[in-house]
Amino acid sequence: MLRKLRAWGLQLLVLAAVLWGVHLWQTRHIVSGVAPEVTLQRSHSPDASTSLSAWRQQYAGQPVILYFWATWCTICRIEQPLVKGVVHNYPVLPIAMQSGNAQAVQSYEARHGLAWNSALDPDSTIAQSYDIQAVPSFVVLDAHGRVSSTSVGITSSWGLQLRLWWARISA
């Protein structure tokens, strides 16, 4: 029995190492340090623009999440119930990447019951500022606007909450 437990333990360690390696490879290009300043146009108010720093001012002293997603992304659609819960409890800025104009994004949000006001990124300008190459992607910024952690692909609500906690204590 002890032999089986050791074998399982070793297999779990190998699996964890592989998953960590994949994570590092997926996030290798995402920007680090101080978050790039970007201009935001929101799906519910496309004629008005604001800056990322102005949006962050609403949550002064708190870490925030930038959530890069797309209407055409199947994984994003699967992950939306998780993200909906996080959006209601924490400062999250959804950024609709390559998803069309304000009307298209707003219509998608309404159809899927998303009470979001996504920032529009129809030509991936914001994503390119952060070197985001895939969706879904999460960038956690600490209270000072520095990138604390990044994630690409499906994640869990507790994983996002741990990243926010880490951003809070490491700032």
ABEGO torsion letter per residue (X at the ends): XAAAAAAAAAAAAAAAAAAAAAAAAAAAABBBEBBBBBBBBBAABAABBBBAAAAAAAABGBBBBBBBBBAABAAAAAAAAAAAAAAAABBBBBBBBGAEBAAAAAAAAAAAGBBBBBBBBAAGAAAAAAGBABOBBBBBBBAAGBBABBBBEBBBAAAAAAAAAAAAAAX
